Amino acid sequence: MSDRNESSVTSAEDGKGRIEQIAAAALRLFARYGYKRTSMDDIAREAGVARATLYLHFKGKDDVFRAMLAGLGSQVETRCREALATRGPFSQRLAALMEAHHGTAYAAFSAGEHLGELKAVMVAIAGAELAAFETIFIRFASELFEDAAARGEIAITRSGLSLSSLIATLVRAAAGAKYGEQPSCEHYLVRLREIAAVFAAAVGPDATARS
């Protein structure tokens, strides 16, 4: 009985590891070649698995794409948690959180010129995974703002916005930082830090009080 249970656990762990391996390979290919130009055979070769093994875990490319986005979300969530654990002024922690979430995602997909296509694919076939990915930032940002407010480090009301509206605007600003000529990863991180500085100033102790 014990041997069977241990075998089942090992098998489940192996299966999870194989899925993560395939998802990571798919991420590299989608970033490099886009969604349409990447085939299941390409993914199998990149992942170093047999085609039959790939289809053992996934019905098709859509399933691989969703697993890829979910896997990236897990990585980003870990980095966001680490960012919140850092010490320093609020502006620095906010910048670290934005880099952990938006910066990591941008770095993952910015190897090629397929951001537009991949975003469209996310909306079309991976709506749930995309929403979950975006919720990661909203959850951690809410925690960061609320914790800083409780410490007296910031006053959210100084921004003139509710916390939910403030974070929604922050998300839109991070997305807007990609517009125009595609920035390098380094340039995008600079933009994220500038956005964090502006938002930190809006709720900081030196912000102009609103009537």
JOFEN-V633657 format. One line per field, one symbol per residue. ss: DSSP state (H for helix, E for strand, C for the rest). phi: phi as a letter, one per 30 degrees, with the letter a starting at -180 (. if undefined). burial: 1 if it has 9 or more other C-alpha atoms within 8 Angstrom, else 0. Layout:
BEGIN
ss=???
phi=???
burial=???
END
This chain:
BEGIN
ss=CHHHHHHHHHHHHHHHHHHHHHHHHHHHHHHHHCCCCCCHHHHHHHHCCCHHHHHHHCCCHHHHHHHHHHHHHHHHHHHHHHHHCCCCCHHHHHHHHHHHHHHHHHHHHCCCCCHHHHHHHHHHHCHHHHHHHHHHHHHHHHHHHHHHHHCCCECHHHHCCCHHHHHHHHHHHHHHCCCCCCCCHHHHHHHHHHHHHHHHHHHECCCCCCC
phi=.dddddddddddddddddddddddddedddddcidddccddedddddibdeddeddcbdadeddddddddddddddddddddddddckdeddddddddddcdddddddccdbcbeddddddeddbbeddddddddededddddddddddddidbbedddibddddddddddddddddcdideddedddddddddddddddddcddcdddcd
burial=0000000000000000001111111111111111100101011111101010011001001011111111111001101110110000011111111111111111111101111011001110011011011001110111011001100011110110101001110100110011000000100110111011101111110010000
END
